[in-house]
Amino acid sequence: MLIEESEIRDVHGISDEQKQRIRDFLQGAVYSWCKNRKDEWFAARDLLGGDNYFWQGTPMFALYKKSEEVEQAGKDAGWLLKRVINDDIRSFETKKEGLVRQYRWNGEISTPTGQGV
């Protein structure tokens, strides 16, 4: 969950099933980042860019296909990542550097009652 309240937008132009598959894919990427790079800030571009730019064969490709613009697909991925982070049981700090929203797990996990573990 995001520690600070923040706007979360919906992504249009893809089905609910496609959105869920993308969120599941992003959740896995977030878990991997938190396990392997704890205490490091990350953004959507860290999870989906660089060596991971080739989206064909992944649920992410639906975002590119809907607009066929890399920039728009990246923005949509950022909004879906923000939803994933907000819905996570772990607590994340967030900051904005330039146009990029970044996240970092603070090491805390919230229980269903809202109390940290």
N, C-alpha and C positions, 0 to 999 in steps of 0.2 A: 504494500500500500504506500502511496505517497504520503510523506510526513506532512507536507503543506498542501492545502486545498488548491487545486489547479483545474483549469478548463480542460475538458476532454471532448473532442469532437468525434462524430460518427463518420465513417467512410462510406460513400455511396457509389453505386455502379457495379457492385459485386454482390453475390448472394450471401445470405446469412451463413450458409454452409461454408462458403469460401472464406468468409471472415473468421469463422471458428477454426478452420484449418490453419489459417495464417496465425491466429493468436496462439494456437497450440505449438506451431513451429517456433514462434518468437519466445514462448515460455521456455522451450527447450534451450534456446540460445541464451536466454537470461540465466537459467540454471547453470549452464556450462560456464558462462562468464563469472558468475558469483563463486563457483567452485574453484576455478583456475586462476582468477585474477581478483580475488577478494581485496577490498579497499581501493580498487581502481575505478575511476569514473568511466562510464561508457555511454554511447549514443547509438541510435539506430544505424548510423554509418559504420560503427565499429563492428556491429553484428552482421551487417548485410552488404558492406562495401569491401573495398580492397580485394583480397583473395576470394571473398564470398560474393562477388558481384554477379556471378552467373546464376540467375534465378530459374532458368529452365529446369523442369523436373521437380521443382519445389512448389509449395502452395503460394509462395511470393509472386510467382509469375502472373497470377491473376491480376495483380495490381498494375503490372506493366502493360498487360494486354488491354486493360480497360481504357487506358489513355495513350499508350505507346509513347509516353514521355518519361524519361528517367527521372527528371526533377519531380514531377507530380507523383510518380510511384514512390519516390523516396519520402515525400511529405506524407502520403497516405500510410506508409510503413511506420513513420514516426508517430502518427496518431494512434495506430493500432498497438504499437509498442507501449505508448503511454497508458492505454487501457489495460494492457497486460500487467504493467507495473502497478497500476492502481488497484487491480483485483488480486494481486499476489498477497500471500499471508505474511511475507517478509516486509520490513519497513525500509523504504528507500528515500534517501535525500535526493533533491533535484536542484539543478541550477541551469541557467541559460548562459551560454557563451556565444556571442554573436547571434546567429540565427539557429543555433543548435541546442536542443534540450539534452542535458546529460543527467545520468542517474548513478547512484552508488548505494549498494546495500549497506546499511549501518550495523549489520550483525544481529538485529533483533527480529524475532518472529512473533506475530500477534496470534493469539488464540481466538477462536470464534467469539468469545465473550469480550474481545478487545483488549485483553490484558497481555502484556509482553511475556515472553518466555525467557 
